[in-house]
């Protein structure tokens, strides 16, 4: 078993990566001009069920986690479970933090720049998350 400080460090790295990743996803959503397929799917479920995007994310990733459990339990790691429980709240939190930025009033070109920046933010966040070695989110 690894020393507790190694686990704590790994979890902190994972959480920082998750926060950065969900910041990028929140910018995608708030610009309202496009997103990655999973976020679009999550938005659709949230709209259809009148839920926050974060709650819809938790439901979807929970279903993915269940399928992974049935198909190949060995693929489930600490990060897989953390992702199921934390991705949604982190995305809702970042949507709240960023809601005062008037993305809807931006010209299309500026929105497109925001989406490109969000892509970079999300990529960096995912890279940090992977460095934790705790495993992928259920949707990954």
C-alpha positions in Angstrom: 0.0 0.0 0.0 1.2 3.5 -0.9 2.1 6.0 1.8 -0.9 8.2 2.7 0.9 11.3 1.6 1.2 9.8 -1.9 -2.5 9.2 -2.0 -3.3 12.7 -0.7 -1.0 14.2 -3.3 -2.6 12.1 -6.1 -6.1 13.0 -5.0 -5.2 16.7 -4.9 -3.7 16.5 -8.4 -6.9 14.7 -9.6 -9.1 17.4 -8.0 -7.1 20.3 -9.5 -7.2 18.6 -12.9 -11.0 18.0 -12.6 -11.6 21.6 -11.7 -9.6 22.9 -14.6 -11.3 20.4 -17.0 -14.8 21.5 -15.8 -13.8 25.1 -16.2 -13.2 24.5 -19.9 -16.5 22.6 -20.2 -18.4 25.4 -18.4 -17.0 27.9 -20.9 -18.2 25.7 -23.8 -21.6 25.6 -22.4 -21.8 29.4 -21.5 -20.7 30.5 -25.0 -23.6 28.4 -26.4 -21.9 27.8 -29.8 -20.7 24.3 -29.5 -19.1 21.8 -27.3 -17.6 18.3 -27.1 -20.1 15.4 -27.7 -20.3 14.3 -24.1 -21.1 17.8 -22.9 -23.8 18.3 -25.6 -25.3 14.9 -24.5 -25.3 16.0 -20.9 -26.9 19.4 -21.8 -29.6 17.6 -23.7 -30.4 15.3 -20.8 -30.4 18.2 -18.4 -32.8 20.2 -20.6 -35.1 17.2 -21.1 -35.3 16.3 -17.4 -35.1 19.9 -16.1 -31.9 19.3 -14.1 -28.7 21.1 -13.7 -26.0 20.1 -16.1 -24.0 18.8 -13.1 -26.8 16.5 -11.9 -27.3 15.2 -15.4 -23.6 14.6 -15.6 -23.7 12.5 -12.4 -26.6 10.5 -13.6 -25.0 9.7 -16.9 -21.6 8.9 -15.5 -23.3 6.8 -12.8 -24.9 4.8 -15.5 -21.5 4.4 -17.3 -19.9 3.3 -14.0 -22.6 0.7 -13.6 -22.0 -0.6 -17.1 -18.2 -0.7 -16.5 -18.8 -2.6 -13.3 -20.8 -5.2 -15.2 -18.4 -5.5 -18.1 -15.0 -5.1 -16.6 -14.6 -4.3 -12.9 -10.8 -4.1 -13.2 -11.1 -0.8 -15.1 -12.7 0.9 -12.1 -10.1 2.9 -10.2 -10.4 5.6 -7.5 -10.5 8.3 -10.1 -13.4 6.6 -11.9 -15.5 6.8 -8.8 -14.3 10.3 -7.9 -15.2 11.4 -11.4 -18.7 10.1 -11.1 -19.3 12.0 -7.9 -17.4 15.2 -8.5 -17.5 16.1 -12.2 -21.1 17.3 -11.9 -20.7 19.4 -8.8 -17.5 20.9 -10.2 -19.2 21.8 -13.5 -22.2 23.4 -11.7 -19.8 25.3 -9.4 -17.8 26.7 -12.4 -21.0 27.6 -14.3 -22.0 29.6 -11.2 -18.5 31.2 -10.9 -18.5 32.2 -14.6 -22.1 33.1 -15.0 -21.5 36.8 -14.7 -19.3 36.9 -17.8 -21.7 38.1 -20.5 -20.8 35.4 -23.1 -24.2 35.8 -24.7 -23.4 39.4 -25.7 -20.0 38.6 -27.2 -19.8 38.7 -31.0 -19.5 35.3 -32.7 -15.7 35.6 -33.3 -15.1 36.3 -29.7 -17.3 33.4 -28.7 -15.2 31.2 -31.1 -12.0 32.4 -29.4 -13.5 31.5 -26.0 -14.3 28.0 -27.3 -10.7 27.6 -28.5 -9.4 28.8 -25.2 -11.9 26.4 -23.4 -10.5 23.6 -25.5 -7.0 24.4 -24.3 -8.1 24.7 -20.7 -10.0 21.4 -20.9 -7.0 19.7 -22.5 -4.6 21.0 -19.8 -7.1 19.9 -17.1 -7.4 16.4 -18.5 -3.6 16.2 -18.7 -3.3 17.2 -15.0 -6.0 14.7 -14.1 -4.2 11.9 -15.9 -1.0 12.7 -14.1 -2.7 11.7 -10.8 -2.7 8.0 -12.0 -6.0 7.5 -10.3 -7.9 6.4 -13.4 -10.2 8.0 -15.9 -13.7 9.3 -15.4 -16.5 6.8 -16.3 -17.2 8.7 -19.6 -13.5 8.5 -20.6 
